Amino acid sequence: MNNDLMKDIIEENNGMEFFHLKTFHGTTLFFCSKERTLKHSHEKQASYIDVVIAQSPENPAFFIIAPVNIGEDVEKIRPEENILFKDRFFVFETGFHSNNKLSLLFLEEKKFFSADPFGNLAFNRDESRDWEVFSLFPYQTALDEKSIKIFDDINRFISNKNNIEKTIHEISLSNKNIRVELFNLFSRSLDSTRRKIFSKVLTNAFLNLPDENYFNILEIINHIPHAEWVHRTLLELAQWNVRRNSCFIRKSAQEFDFLGYGHIRDRGNGIYWGSVILGIARESIKSRKDIALLATARDEGIYFLEWIAHHRVIGIKDFFIYTNDNTDGSDALLKVLAENGEITWINNTGNHVPGINMQYKAYNHALTTLPEILDFRWCAVVDIDEAILPSEGSKNSIFPIISARDEQGVDCFSLNWRVYYPNNNLTWSNELSAERFIEGDKHPLVKSIFKTNLFNYSYAHHPECSYSGRIYATVDGNIYSQNQTTNEDLNFTQTPTEWAHVCHYHLRSLEEYVWKFSRGENDGKGVIKNKHFRYNNPAIFALFAQTFKVEGTSAASRLAEDIRAEMHRLLEIPGVSEAMQDIISKYHKASAIFVEESLQTMSIDDRIDSNTKQTWENLCSSWRQERTQKGNHI
């Protein structure tokens, strides 16, 4: 390419010089319009768009990679389906460069950009070797005016990124087509100190409105899906942070159903963008109390009092319980408990739109939208069939444990499951699970306790922050290395935890086991209104049959006397005893139907072996006799 032509192109590009980027393997970098991400290949495919890399003229340490037609409008946003563009441009610092070769450090985590021989790209390499070295070749075509303007917007953002308020102002003035992506890049590039500054800017802007920051932030919010949710939540958060008033009965009704479509961590999900803003805003909230439990439940009324009492005994006094579509009388019990300040009850019942997962909805709502939970420094996600059991060395208390992890500086720590077995129980009885069932396997699955204001989503087993890395450890203080904090790795730990574990009452009695599988699978297909026995794996029958007669002990039984005393106190609250009697009555009637359904369903399932079928038939026969003897038959 002659020098005169090159000068003409640079002049047409407003003085900016653009290049192709080639990998160590000789492949060219492209943007895949179908998957909305970067690829590298020897040949350009139908869905591939040319990519250019530009060095920022105002700050030579930065390079911008983007599709050549970045100025084109993105596809129509459909928030109800959570379909949204993913990242289209990427900003890097220069690792080193010479002779048109360079390495690129990802702005977000200071990790090297890498291209492997199989067409994959990564942003997480610790060192710069062959796969992390790229070559620059001049791009021989002038870009359109709109794309040049967008590169200018990005440059201004880069130049001002250390000035929080100025950066917000620049993003609010940028091309509407890239505003959300700029904001996302800005959010993910903040270190902890600058994120705290931005967090305070967010909350102050919505407390002292209207001011310039408020209008700039609003200009950004208005271009993301579910903008009204974000705006209203920021207002409520700012106001609550001043008053710290408690509301013990709340709703996460149909207007929040969109929070159940998927995981917040997915940048292609419509709720992702709002969750980043809300997550950062919540970081500045100072807690006043130690720890609370967060739970989701449906038709688990027979267990609530013991579950609350158990955790009160180990030192946890506050509970946020999300329920939906209860049919067992639980609502009356939860209402009485909430009215007396014993729990915070959030009615999570919505419109039951297919594709919505009610557990996702509850966790998303709690960690992005619910302000009261931020009054607690630590949060544990524990189901109603689970109970945290600190070791005797911790004096059966949660406080030495959270103090140790606080001192260690971790953001989240995990506890192993211990699965409890039926211990020959066929029917429910009004006795403690801690004494009725015996400890079985030490299971590698974990539950987690985490800093409430540092995570904007949680799975059932561990939380996540969608915009920043966090420090994970076990309850014993063993730190997870950064490259092991994936979804799968966080669910498993090689060595069973000793400082504390979680009693998982997965099996219980035959009757209760069947009841568990009649409450409805949380499979994203909508809530089942007409309940019946259903399962997604025939192995559930063999699991129960094989563990029914296993003998052993229960470590949780050492808390039994204190648990009973606390349950007695709860039963003395006006209305609690009556609500429990109604729950027990409904349970007896419905569970009898479900056990018979299990027998019928199992008998026609060809996937279940004959020995298991015979064992199940025998168990059901013994169950009928016991129900009759107890006078619980219909």
N, C-alpha and C positions, 0 to 999 in steps of 0.2 A: 504494500500500500504506500503510495507516494506521500511525501510530507505535506504537500499543498492540500490534498484531499483530506488528510487527517486533521489539519488545522480547520478546514471548513466544517467538518463534522463536530469537532469540539466547540466551535463557535456556535453552530446550530443547537448544541446541547447546553447552551448557557454557560460555557466554560467548563463543564463537567466531562470527564473522560470515562468511557465505559468499556468493559472488557468481558470476554467469555472467560469462564473458569474451567480448567481441565484438571483432572485428577492425576495422581501418580500412575494410574493404570491406562492413561490416554483417553479416558471417557470424558464426555462433556456433561456439565450440570444442566438439568432441565427442571421446569416446574410442571408437575403432573396435575392438570386441571381436574381430572376425575377424582383423585385422592386428596387434592389440595395440599400437596407437600412436595418437597424437593426430591429429585431422583438423579441418578447419573447413568449414562448409557453410551455405547458406541454409535447407536443409531437413534434418530429422532422418531418417536412413535406418534400415533394420531392424537393422543391426549396430551402430548408434551408441548410445552411452550418454551421458547428460548428464554434463557436467564442471563441477566447482565449483573456485573459487579462494579460498583462505583466507589471510589475513594472519596471520603468526605473532604471537600476543600477547606472547610473551617477547622477541622480537627483530623489531621492526617493519620491518627491512630485508629480510625474507624473505617470499616468497609461495609457497604450495604449490598445485599444480594436480593434481587427481585425479578419477577417476570417482566419482559419488555413491554407488555400491554397492561401494566399495573394501573393505568389510568382508566381502564374500562370499568363499567359498573359491575358490582358483584351480583350474583344471582339473587333473586327475590328471597327475602328472609321470611320464613314461616314459623313463627315462634311456637305455634300450637304443636308442630311436629319437631321442634327443637333442631331444625336444620339451619346451619349458619356456616359461612365461610370459615376456614381455618386460616392460619398465618400465610401471608403471601410474600412477606419480606422478612429478612433476617439481618441483624446487625452484629458485627464481630469487631473485636479488637485485633490488632496485628500481633501474632505471636513472634514472628521474625519475617523478614523478606529481603531477598537479594536476587539479582538477575531474573526479575519477573517471577520468582518463586516465593511463596509465602505460606505461613501457617495461620490459622484463624482461631481466635479464642471466643467462644460463645459468650455474649455479653451477660447472659443470665447467671451462669454458674462458674465462669472463668475456666471452662473445660474446652479442649481442642475439638474442632470440627474434623470429622473423619469420613473417608469413603473406602469401603472394603471392596474386594474383587467381585462381589456378588451383586452389586448394584445398590447396596444399602448405605445409608448415611447415618451418622451418629453425632451427637453433640456433647459427649461425655468422656472423652479420652483425657487421661491425666498427663500423657507425654506426647510430644510431637515426633513421630517417626515417619516412615515412608507414606503410609496411608493418610497421614495428616498434612502432607505437602501438596500444594496446588500451583498451577502455572496460569499466568495471565496472557490472553491473546486479545488484541484490539477488536472491539465490536464495530463493524464497518457501516452501520446504518444509524441515521439520526433518529432519536426517539421523538414521539409526538409531544406536543406542548403540554398536555395534561399530565403525562408521565413525568416530564421534567419538573413540573410544579410540585408533584408529589415527592420527588426526590429532594426538592428544596425544603418541603415541610419536614421530612425526616431529618435532614441536616440541622434544621433549627431545633428540633427536639433533642438531637444528640448534643448540640452545643450548650443547651440550657438544662440538661437533665439533672444537674446537681442543685439547681434552684427549683425547689418543688413547686412553688406557686407560679413561677414563670413558665415552667414546663406545662402545667395544667392549662394555663392561658394559651400557650402555643398549640397544644393539642385541640383545644376548643375552637381554634381558628383554622385548623388544618382542613384539608379536603374531606368532605363528609364520607367519602367512599373508604377512607382508611382510618378514620378517627378512632374507631374501637380497637383496631389492630395496633395503632400507636399507643393507645392507653394500655393495652395488654403488655406490649413490649416494655413500656415505662414501668409498669407494676412489677414485672418479673425481673427487672434489672436493679431494683432497689436493694440495698443492703439493709440490715436490721435497723441501723440508726436512722437512715433516711426514710425507711418505711414507717417508723414510729412518728416522725415528723409529718409525713403524709397522712397517717392515721388521725392525728390531731387536727390537721387541716380539714379533713373530711367531716369529723364530728362537730368541730366548731362552726364550719360553714352552715350546717343544717340546724345549729342551735341559734346562731346569730343572724339568720337570714332577714332581709336579702343583703348580700354583699357580693363583691366581685367573684370570690372563690365559689360561692354558691351557684351563681349563674354560669360560670365556666364549667363546673362539674355537671350541672344540669344539662348543659349543651352536649356533653359527652354521653351522659346516661340516656338521653332521648334517642340515641341511635343504636341502642341495644334492645334485644327482645325483653319483654316484661319490664319495661322501664318504670311503670307505675309501682311495681313491687319494690324495686330498688329505692325509688324516691321516698315512698311511704315508710319503708323500713329504716332508712337513714334518719328520717324525721323522728320516728318513734325511738330509735336508739339514742339520739342526742337528748331528747326530752327525758327519757328514762334515766339516763346517766346522771342527770341533775337531781331528780326526785328520788330515784331508787325505790319506787313504790312496787309492791308485790301484787300480782293478780294470780290467784290460785286456781281459777278456772278459765281456760282459754280455748280457742278454736283454731284449728288448721283445716278449715272447711274447703268447699269446692274451689274457691278462688285461688287456693294454693295447690291444686291438683297437678299443675305443670311441674312442680318440684319432684314429682315421682316418676318422671320420664326416664331419668338416667343419672349417671355419675357426674358430679360437678367437675371432676378432673379432666373430662373430655373437652378439648377446645372446640370441637365441632358441635357441642351441645349448647342449645340456646340459653340455658341457665348458667353456663360457665362464666360469661362476661359479668353478669350481675354479682355472682358469688365472689369474684375477685375483689370488686369494689367493697362489698359488704364484709368480706373476710379481713381486708386491710383496715377498714374502719373499726372493726371490733378489737383489733390488736391494742388500741390505746385505752381500752376500758380497764380500770383497776378493780380487781376483785376485793371483796371484804370478808369472804368466808372461805373455808378450806376445800370442801369436796361435795359433789352431788352425784346422784345416779340418774342416768337417762335410759329409759326403757320403752319398748313398744310391746303392745299386748292386744289380744283379742280373746274374749271368753276365758279368762284365766282368774276369775274372781275367787275361786276356792283357795288360791295360793297367795293372794295379795297381802294378807295380814302377816303370815309367816315371813314372806319375802321382805316386807318393810321392817318387821321386828328383828330379823336376823341382821340386817345391815345397820339398824340402830345400835345393836349390841356391839358391833365392831367399830362404831364411831361415826357412821354416816347418817345424818339426820334429815337430809333433803332429797326429794325425789321428783323427777319430771317424767310423767307417765303419759305416753301417747297411746290412745286406743281408737279403734274404729269398728263400727257395726257390731257392737256387743249384743248377744242374744241371751246371755246367762244371768242378767240382772246386775252385771258389774257397774253399770252407769250409776245406779243408785248408791252403791258403796263408795265409788270414787268421788261422787258429788259430796257426800257427807264428810269424807276424809279431807277433801279440798276445802270445804267450807270451814273446817276446823283447823286449817293451816298445817295439816299433817303431810300433804303432798301438793304438787302442782299437777293438775289434770288437764291435758290438752286433747280435746275431742278431734280426732283426725279423720272423721267420716267425711267423704266427699261424694262426687258424682259417679264413681266407679267406672271411669273411662277405661276401656281396654288398653293395655300397654303400660298402665301406671302401677308401680310397685309401692305399696303403702309404707313399707319400711324405709325405702329411699326417701319418700316424701317426708316422713317424720324426722329422719336424721338431717336432711337438707334444711328443713324448717327450723329445727332446734339450733343448728350451728351457723345459720345465716340470718335468721329472721327473729328468733325469740330472744329478747334482751335479758330477761331475768336470769337465764342460766349463766350469764357472764359475771354474775355476782360471786361465782365460785371459781377459785383458782384451778382446781382439778375437776375433771368430769370422767366418770366411768360409764361405759355402755354395757349394761348387764341385762339380759333377758329375765323374765319371771321364772324360768326353770333353771336359773343359775344363781349362785350365791358366792360372794367373795369370802374366802377363809384365810385370814392372816395366820402365820405360824405361831406356835406357843412362844417361840423366842421373841416375837413381836408383841407378846402379851395379848394376843387375839385382837389387836387394834390396828387400824389402818394408818394411824398417825405417825408411828416410827418409820413406816415404809415411805409415805409421801415426803416426810422430812428428809430422809436419806436421798431420795431421788431429786428433791429440790436442791439439796446441797451439791449433788453431782451435776446439776445443770441440764438434765434431760428434759425433753418436751413431751415424751410419751413412754410408758413402760408397759410391758405385757406380762400376763399371768397365764400359766397353762391350765387347761381343763383337767379335771379328774371326773371321769364318767361314773355315775352311780347306777347300781344294778337293782332289780326288782325285789330281791330278798324274799322270794316266795309269796309276794303280795298279789292278790287277784283284784281286790276292790279298793276304792278310796276309803280312807278313814280320817276322822278329824284329829289326827295325831301329826307330829312333826315329820317332815321329810328328812330332817337331820337325824332322826332315830329309826324311821321305817326302812330306809334304804341303806345299802352298803357300798363302800368305795370300791370301784373296779379299776379299769385301765387308767394309766397316766397318758393322757391324750396329747398329741403335739399341737392341736389347735389352741389358740390363745384368745383372751379378752384383754382389753386395754384400758388404761387410765391415762388421761392426757391433759395438758394445759388447755383449758377451755377456749381461750381467746386466740390460740395459735393455729386452729384447724377449722376449715370451713366445710368439712364433710366427714362422715364416718361410715365405714362398713360395719357389719356386725362384729368383726374381730379386731379392727384397728382403724384409726382415723387417718385422714390425709389432708394436706394443704395443697391446693391446686396451683399456687403461684410461688411457692418457696420451699426449700428443703428444710427438714426438721430433724432433731436428734432423737432416735429411737433406742430403747434399751429394754432389757428384761427387768422384772421386779427385783431380781438379785443384783442388778447393776451392770450387767454385761451389755456393752454398747454394740448395736448392730452397725456394721461397716456400711458406708454410704452406698456401695454397689449391691447391698443385700436388702435394701428397703423397697423392694418391689411388693406388689400385692400378695404374691404367693409366699415369699420369704417371711413377710411379717406375720403370716398366719401360722408359721411353724417355728419351733425352736428345738434344737437338738437335745438339750438337757432340760428335764423337767424342773420348773422353778420351785425354790424351797421357801423363800420368804413369805410367799402366799400362793394360793391357787384358787381356781374357781370350781366349786361343786356343781357339776352339770347333771341335773335330774332329768336326763333325757328319756329314761325308760319308765321309772316308777312302776305302778301296778299295771296289770293287764288292762283294766278298765280305763285308767288314766292315759296309758299309752295309746289306746284307740281314740280317746278323746282328743289327744294332741293332733292326730291325723284327721280329725273331723272339723277342725277350726278353719281350715282352708289353707292351701299352699300359697305362699307369697311368690307366685310365679310370673307376675306381671300381666296376667290375663284378666285382671279385674277381680273384684271381691265377690265371693260366692255368697249369695243371700240365703239360698235354701241349702243349709248345711247337710253334709253327708260324709261318710267315711271315704277318704280318697288318699292315694299315695302315689309317689312317682318312682318308687324303687321297690320291687318285690322282696328285696333282701331284708326289709324291716321285720318281716315275720320270723326269719331265721335268727336275726339278731336277738329278738326278745326270747325266742325259744331256747337259745343257747345260754343265755345269761340268767334265766328265771330262777334257777335253783343254786346259783353261785353263792357261796357263803363268804362272810368277811365282816369288817367293822366299818364304822363311820367316824371319821375324824371330826366331822361337824357336830357330833352328839355332845361334845364337851361344852357347847354353847346352849344346850337345850333348856336348862333351868332359866337362864336369862331371857331366852327367846320367849318362853311361856309367860314370863312376867310382863314383858312388853306387849305381847298379844292380849293379855288380860287388860292392860291399860287401854289399848285401842278398842276392845270390846265394850268398855265402859262408856265410850263416847256415845251420846244419844243418837240412835238410828243405825249404828254400825251392826249391832247384834241382829236386828230385824233384817237388814240388808243381806247379811251372811246367811240367814235362814232361807231367804228367798233364793239366793244363789245355789245353796246346797240342794234345795228342792228341785230347781230346774236342772241341775247337773244330774241328779239321780234319774230323772225321767229321760233326758236326752241320751245319757251315756248308755243306758240299757239298749236303746234302739241302735246305737252305733256299733256296739259289740256284736250284735246279731248281724249287722251289715258287713262287718269285717269277716265274719265266718262265711257268709254267702259269697263275698267278693273273692276271698282267698281260694275258695273251693273250685272256682272256674278259671283261675289264673294258671296256665300251663307252665309258667316260668318257675313255679314254686315246687320243690321236690316233695315226694309223697311223705317222707318222714316228718318234714316241717308241717305239712298239712295235718297229719295225724296228731302231732303235738299240739297244734293250735286248736283242733277240735276238742282234745282232752282238756285243755286249759279253759275253753269256753264252757264246757260242761261243768267243770269244777266251779267256775265263776257263777253259773246259774244257781248252783246249790248254796254257795256262800251268800249270794244276794238274798235268796229266800230265807236263809237262816237269820240274816240281819234285818229282815223285814223291809228291804229296799226295793222289792219288786213292784212293778207297775200294777 
